Amino acid sequence: LTADGKSLEYRCWGPAPGTAPTLVMLHEGLGSLGLWRDMPERLAVATGCGVLAYSRAGHGASDSADLPRPLDFHTVEGTGVLAEVLDAAGVQNCVLLGHSDGATMAAIYAGSVSDMRVRGLVLIAPHFFTEETGLLAINDVLAQFTEGDLRPKLARHHSDVDGAFYGWNNVWLDPAFAAWNVADVIDHWRIPVLAIQGTHDP
């Protein structure tokens, strides 16, 4: 499908839009369609809903992103690109299910865009502001990418692994990003939200 002028890889499971609600999956900062593994299919079977998952530009087999990403890329994706994805896929009513950066984008969409198709949110480890513990973890991931085995592991899932990694990492480690905060979107939610945070998730 095409959104924001980019060709994005996607896949659907279960019922088509119009016959059942759709769970729309938004991946993490280093994620892609393929890194969801069998979760979309399992969700379709368990819920009876349709499931749509896609790779954002710069991830998976989608077109490369325009780099460097802006520091507000969560908002750009969450208010603009996501709406185009929903339109292109013919989504009629849905729950947005996001992980990490994807959860943030889902949260921003629900708190910024009036879209009656969106009936609920599932947010797995969302970010709403920059946390010191998160930055330490992201610094550690940078070391794993440059000195460890993370790069070849990610290369199995991204056509442009360096673009995917540095497009994400460079934003989070930009000194100006320390002031990033989108928590005000929470005040504007008018739909049910299931938020999940792992106790030991950095």
Secondary structure, 3 states (H helix, E strand, C coil): CEECCEECCEEEECCCECCECEEEEECCCCCCCHHHCCHHHHHHHHHCCEEEEECCCCCCCCCCCCCCCCCCHHHHHHHHHHHHHHHHHCCCCEEEEEECHHHHHHHHHHHHCCCCCEEEEEEECCCCECCHHHHHHHHHHHHHHHHCCHHHHHHCCCCCHHHHHHHHHHHHCCHHHHHCECHHHHHHCCCCEEEECCCCCC
